Amino acid sequence: MDSEAHRAATRLAYDRLAPVWDETDDNLWNEALERTMVRRLLPAELTGMSVLDAGCAAGAHAEWLAAHGAQVTALDLSSAMVRAAQARLGAGALLVGDLDAGLPFVDEVFDGVLCSLVLHYLADMAPALREFRRVLRPGGWLLLTLDHPANFEDRRDDYFATRLITDTWMKKGVAVEQTFWRRPLEATVDDLAAAGFLLERIGETQPDEEARRRFPEEAAMIEGSPTFIGYLAVPAARRTPPG
Ligand SMILES: C[S@@+](CC[C@H](N)C(=O)[O-])C[C@H]1O[C@@H](n2cnc3c(N)ncnc32)[C@H](O)[C@@H]1O
């Protein structure tokens, strides 16, 4: 599949998922694992920070950030997702956009960028990461989450290969086929470094007690295995040419 066809398929899948994405507000995967990890890695004090939620889907993270005092700008490829986010957030800076096509913002305008479970849809993450670096102020932060690279269905798969994976998801009776990239840890950390980021922390998800209590069967299935990974990175100081 070429990248244009892949983007169109991703957009269509999320347009179809938008009316039922609220299922993720009460599930193990997004809510109890990924969003909980994001909240753990985010700066403790967000009041007054200008934050870009890049790939916001229906606005779950954006809503939480705004409730904690951030001024949120949210962007997504799927116009149906942006409408769902609009309904959830009310008035706000929400826009349809493609992270593979550059960001429509001036340099150094955000204190933080959250990019949650999005960049695995891009064949090459590097241009989007460079854009995140460009729009971040010095002292800002990037929180990037992805499927955990060690989260294999089949142990015979080659961990070190960058591979396109196809999966079928079912949410409230809506079935979609999703196609995304799986990369080894080193590839993501290299891309972050090449884009001008220093890695500060990583997070890895596993069910906590509350998740085990609320979602016992699903939690048991993944006990001892990581599902998602979060990278908290900060802009490296720009190197000034000698002389
Ligand atoms: C798994 S969802 C994100 C989940 C969200 N963070 C949450 O907690 O609900 C991935 C989102 O990325 C968006 N997306 C995929 N490719 C994109 C691209 N090239 N540019 C912008 N958004 C993209 C999809 O439309 C979808 O809404």
The ligand as a Gaussian input file, in Angstrom:
#p B3LYP/6-31G(d) Opt

LIG

0 1
 C       -5.295000       5.580000      18.469000
 S       -5.980000       7.117000      18.014000
 C       -5.352000       8.233000      19.252000
 C       -5.976000       7.955000      20.562000
 C       -6.120000       9.159000      21.449000
 N       -4.838000       9.634000      21.870000
 C       -7.004000       8.834000      22.623000
 O       -6.513000       8.681000      23.762000
 O       -8.217000       8.693000      22.400000
 C       -4.990000       7.624000      16.652000
 C       -5.443000       8.941000      16.054000
 O       -4.406000       9.378000      15.175000
 C       -5.000000      10.000000      14.064000
 N       -4.032000       9.991000      12.955000
 C       -3.554000       8.941000      12.254000
 N       -2.677000       9.358000      11.319000
 C       -2.590000      10.712000      11.452000
 C       -1.857000      11.726000      10.763000
 N       -1.051000      11.429000       9.728000
 N       -2.017000      13.008000      11.152000
 C       -2.854000      13.335000      12.190000
 N       -3.564000      12.409000      12.867000
 C       -3.442000      11.115000      12.501000
 C       -6.237000       9.152000      13.790000
 O       -7.197000       9.843000      13.007000
 C       -6.706000       8.847000      15.211000
 O       -7.664000       9.766000      15.655000

